[in-house]
Amino acid sequence: MLHPRVNAFRQIRDLSGIWDFRFDGEEAGRGRGWQSGFDGGRPIAVPASWNDQFPRPSAAAGSSFGSAP
């Protein structure tokens, strides 16, 4: 198993927390600027399994966007 190493080119950043999350089944989010933020997201725990947090994650095909706390 590879373990994270900090050096002049790599840093470790903890992304754990509650994120706003939104599936983009229409592939329209990038054109709507969701990479800079969006409304209507669903809070999810990071890190965690999507299968445990969404009733039907397999129905959400395509891209997704997350917004950090």
C-alpha positions, -999 to 999 in steps of 0.1 A, spaced: 0 0 0 12 35 -8 13 60 20 11 97 16 44 115 18 50 152 23 79 168 4 85 199 -16 60 189 -43 34 171 -22 13 182 7 -14 164 27 -48 181 30 -76 166 50 -109 168 31 -130 152 58 -163 169 67 -198 174 55 -199 185 19 -227 197 -3 -230 172 -32 -250 172 -64 -252 147 -92 -251 161 -128 -270 136 -149 -275 161 -177 -238 170 -178 -247 207 -176 -231 217 -143 -198 228 -158 -216 251 -182 -237 264 -153 -206 272 -133 -212 246 -106 -174 242 -102 -175 276 -84 -205 267 -62 -242 257 -66 -275 256 -49 -296 226 -42 -269 203 -30 -273 174 -6 -251 172 25 -229 140 25 -202 129 48 -166 127 34 -151 102 34 -179 77 32 -196 53 8 -222 68 -17 -241 35 -13 -247 43 23 -258 79 18 -280 78 -13 -311 56 -18 -302 47 -54 -267 59 -63 -266 37 -93 -294 59 -108 -271 89 -108 -249 83 -138 -227 110 -151 -206 137 -134 -210 150 -99 -200 182 -80 -190 187 -44 -186 219 -24 -164 218 7 -176 232 40 
